[in-house]
């Protein structure tokens, strides 16, 4: 199958229009109008390297390891802001340099202390983890610009579903063939019809389990922000949600 992840919206439309049977143009226009630039993260070696799945963070000496109820959170990802800014352009409203560190609670809590995202600039040294912190073996992450479209459970598609249910489902099904949902994704839409109880929030990062992680019944973690906080680069109100199998 031809890879349209790095192409423009016109290429996506051409790919969908070029395969029979024809899709309803109004529905296709609606779905494509909601497409968001995003970045697919793939575990393994390659270029550009966007960061690391797991590992240890490089935190300044005056920045404490995040915790909840005096128990250290687990670092699940660290991402290079310069790489993401380069790939996403104006869609990337967070800092353009430094690194983002994503922490979550292994107990799968969902309160406002269960997930933290820290931005660290400069080049501090990598320190040791707290004695009781879980550490995920580091895996390199390679970045690829891609498109992301809403799943059928998205509130934004309610009108299209009501107006042409079968046509909307057909467009989404065909769209998933040319824009498959990646296991790890920055920005975009929540994938695979995974919609946690925060419909007003946007995903900043979605991660699936990799070999070496121990999430139990949890199969995906999403770090979520409001549109307002995303545009203002405000990270202190991040919420975390867990998809449980």
N, C-alpha and C positions, 0 to 999 in steps of 0.2 A: 504493500500500500504506500502511496506517495505520502511524504511527510510534510504537512502544512503548518507545523507548529510555529516556525519562524516567519511565516508569510503574512501578507497583509489581508485585510478583510475582503478585498476584491478577489484574492486567490481562494479564500474559503468559500465565498459565494459561487465562484466559478466551479469549484470542485463539487459543490452540492447541486448546482444547476446542471452539471454535466453528466450526472448519473441518474438513469431512470429509476422509478417513475418521477415525473415532475413534482416538486414540492409547492405548496400554496405560497405564493409570493408575499402576501401580507404577513403571514406568520414568520416566514424566513426573514423578512425585513425587521420584524419585532425582535426576534432572537439575536440577530446580528447587531442590532442597535444596543443591545445589552452586553455585548462581548467586552471583556476587560483584558488589557495586557497583564500578563503575569510572568512568573519565572518558574520553570520546572527545575527541581533539584534532583539529580541522579546520583546515587551512591556509587563511588568508584573514582578511579583516576581519570583526569582529562583537563580540558581548558575551555572556558575560564573556571578556575576553582572558586566557588562561592563561599566556602567555609567548611565546617566540620559537623557531622552528626555526632553528638556526644562529646567526649573528651573532657579536658580541664580548661577553665576560663582564665584569661589574663586580666585579673582585676587589680586596680590600684590598691595600694596598702590601706587607704582610708575608706575603701568600699567593702562592706561586709558581705559575705556569702549569704544570699537570700534564704530566709527560713519561714516556716509556718509553725506556730506553737512550739518554738524553740527546736524544731527539727529541720535540718537543712533540706532545701528543695534539690531536685535533680536537674542538672544541666542536660538538655536534650538536643540543643543545636547552638552553633555560633556562626554568624553570617557576616560576610565582608560587605559593608555598606557601599564601597566604591564600585564593586562589581554589580551590585543590584541597581545602583544609580545609573551606571553606564547602560545596562540592558533595558531599563524601564524609562529612562528619560524623565519627562515631567510627571509621569505617573508615580514616581518615587518621591514622596514628600518628606521622608525621614532624613536623618543626617547623611551626607554624601561621603563621609569618611569615618574611620573607626570601625567598630564591630558591634553587632547586636548579640546579646546572650539571652537565651530562652530557657527559663527554669519552670518546672512544674512539680506538683506534689505527687509522690508515688502512691499515696492513698487515694488518688483520684478525687480529691475534694474540688469543689467548684465555687468556694467563696472568693472574696476579693484578695485573699492572701495565697490562693492556691496556684497562681501563675505569676511570674515576673519576667519582664523584659528589660534588660539593662543596656544602655548605650555607653561604650567605653571608647574614648579617643586615645591617641598616642600609641605607645608601644610598651605597656607595662609587662613585667615578667609573669610567666605562668606560675601560679602558686600551687600549694598542696590543697587538697580537698579536706573539709572537716572530717574527723575520724569516723563519724557515723553517716557520712554522705554516700549515696550510691553513685558510682561513676560508670558511665557507659563507654565501652571501648571506642576510641575515635575512628570515624569513617569519613574519608573525603567526600565532599559534595560538589558536583559539577553543575553549572547553571546554563539553562537554555531559555531564551525568551519564547513565550508561547501565548496562545489565547485561551481565555477561560469563559465559559458560557454558563448561565444558570441551569440548575437541575429542575426537574418538573415539580419539586416541592417548594420552589422559591415563591414567595409572596408576589414578587414582581411579575410572575407569569399567570397570576390568577385570571386576569382579563382575557388573555390569549386562550387559556384553558376553557374558559366559559364560552368564548366565541367559536372556537374550532378545536375541540379536544383532540380528535384523531390527527388533525393536521399538525398540531403542536407536538404531540407525542412522536409523530413521524419525523419532524424536523429535528427534535432533540436526539432521536435515535440515530439519524444519519449524521448529525453533527458529532456525536460521540465517536463515530468511525474515523473522522478526519482530525478531531481535536480530542484525543483520549485524555481522561483525567489522570494526572500524574500522582504517584503516592506522596510526594513531597512538593509543596507549592507555596510560593510567596505571592500574596495578594490574590486577585481573581475572585472567583466564587467558591463557596463550599461545594465539594464534589460528591458524586455518588449519592445524591439525595440525603446527605448528612446535614441536618439542620437542627443545631442545638437550640435551647430556649432563649436565644438572644437575637430575634429577627432584626433588631435595629443595628446590630453590629456587623462589621466586615472582617473577614479573615485577614490577618497579617501573615500568619504562617500556619500551614497544615503539615503534619508529619504522620507517617504510618510507621509501624514497628519494623525494625531491622534486626537481622541476626545479632544476638548479643544483648538485646534489650529484654526486659522482663516486665511487661505491662499487664500480665494476667489476662483478663477478659477484654481489656482496652485494646482496640485496634487502630485508633487514630486520635491524635491530639490536635486541637485547633486553638490558636491564640487570636483573640478577637478584640477589635477596637471600634469605637464609633467613627463615623465619617469625619466628624468634627475633630476628634483627637488625632486621627490619622493625618488630616491636613495640617494640624498644628504641631505635629511631631510630639505629641504628648503620650508618654508610655506608662504613666503611673496608674492608669485606669484600665489596663489590660485585663480581660477575663479569659479564663481557660475553660475549654469544654472537652470532654472525652467521649468518643464513640465506643460503646461497649457491644461486643458481638452477642 
